[in-house]
Amino acid sequence: MAGNFTVCMVITQARLHEMFLLRNAEETWLGMRKRQTRFSRYSIVEPGMLLGKLKKTRADSDCVNFNVDIPREDGWKDSVFEAAFHSAGWDLHFPYPPLDENGTAFVCPAAFWETCADDPARLDQEESHFREHTVNMLGEWVKPGAIIYDPACSTGAFLGYVMARCPNYDYVASDASDRMIAMARGRLPHAFVADTQDSRQLFSGCDVVICRFLNHEVMSGSEAEVALTNVASCCKANGKVIVFGHTPVALDLPRAMEKMGAKAVSALGKSVSPYGIFQYYVYELTASVQ
């Protein structure tokens, strides 16, 4: 039977952070993140998570009502994913952060990240798709000799991996944690302590800045906006800002970058195993950010 059917989905506040939007300028598809198979990864959205095309949203005191159109034809979820990956203008957005007991956006305390330094493998796991996508695409975005900067490098494992496979660039790293930088210095030639909330502490004059920290549970949306402005100011004119992370990006990045006058290069990465897509934003700054 052709056509769609419409349903209303009621999602409680406790589960709103699982919702995502796969969207472009003309249409928005609603999905709910949930594990599909034992190969699923938290940062990868798979076709089976799609719920339908979003038509209307209404917020109540303890829930949100989503009206969606669900196609009747088989294979529509895969079709939407393929269209999103192969057409410009699509992105993934997670509009609802996880909340704490007070109803405000949950952010892991600083002590949590210090504890993670005792178990660096915990920070490095489930990151292979981000690493491989960066290694495979870096040469298309910048020329050899470019300066690549990770301003929240944690243990330095990510940038060290990229440096080993793309040696024709200069790499710089910083982090707010002394303990993380102590570990990163064993992997990277130039690593120092700096806080992304203070632009004066950061490295300037880079060609690419890699942001793996503008995310839910890492910082609030307002903190992410400040940090984004600060790290973007580190770039030269026509420099690239790359944003992704294990948890969803904590702000509506296309809107934020549009305010800076930045040009979208890419917004999605594609995973083969599991088959799916993930947030991987690349923006080119058309002028230096002050």
Residue, then its C-alpha position, 0 to 999 in steps of 0.5 A: m500500500a502506497g503513502n504514509f501513515t501518521v502517528c503521535m509519539v509521546i516521549t518523556q523528559a527522561r528519554l528526550h536525550e535519546m532523540f535525534l533529528l536527521r535534517n536538511a533545509e526541506e525535511t526533518w526525520l526523527g529518530m531515537r538512539k538505541r542499541q541495534t546490535r552488539f556492534s552498535r556504538y554510541s556515536i553512530v546512528e543506524p537506519g533502524m533508529l529512524l521513526g519517521k518524518l517529523k511533522k509537528t512537535r508539542a512540548d508539555s510539562d513532562c513530555v514532548n509529543f512528536n507527530v511523524d509520517i511513517p512511509r509504508e514502503d520497505g527499505w525507506k530507512d536505508s533510503v533516507f540514510e543514503a540520501a543524507f550521506h550522498s547529498a549536501g546539506w544534511d546533518l544530525h542534531f541532538p536537541y535535548p541534552p541529558l538532564d540532572e536531578n535539577g532539570t538542567a543539562f548534565v555535565c560530568p564534574a572535573a573530577f570525572w576527567e581526572t579519574c579517566a586519566d588513570d584509565p586512558a583506554r576508557l577515553d580511547q575506546e570506540e573512537s576508530h571510526f572518527r580516527e579513520h575518517t580523519v586520516n582518510m579525509l585530511g589530505e582533501w582538506v589541507k595541504p602538507g605543512a599545515i598546522i593541526y591543533d587539538p585544544a582538548c587532546s586528553t591523553g593525546a591518543f587521537l592526535g597521535y594516531v593521526m600524526a603517525r599516519c599523516p606525518n606531513y603536518d605539524y601537530v599541536a595539542s593542549d588540555a586543561s588537565d595537567r595529568m592529561i598533558a603529562m600523558a600527551r607529551g609522550r605521544l606529541p611533540h608540542a603539548f601544553v596546558a590550556d583551557t578552551q574557556d580562555s582564548r588567551q591560553l590557546f595556540s593561534g595561527c593554525d590551519v585546522v582545529i579539531c574539537r572533540f569536546l563541544n559535547h553533551e556531558v562534557m560542557s553545557g551549551s553556553e560553555a560550548e558556544v564560548a569554546l567554539t568562538n575561542v577555538a575558531s579564533c585560533c585559525k587562520a583565515n580559510g582555516k578549518v574547524i572540525v567538530f565531533g565526539h563520543t557524545p552528541v555535539a552540545l549546540d546547533l552547530p550549523r546555526a553557530m557557524e553560520k553566524m561566524g560566516a563559515k562555509a560547510v564542507s561536511a557534516l556527516g561521516k559514514s560507518v560501514s560496521p555498523y552501517g550508519i552515520f555519525q556527526y562529523y562537522v567540517y567548516e571553513l572560516t571565510a575570515s579570521v574570527q576575532 
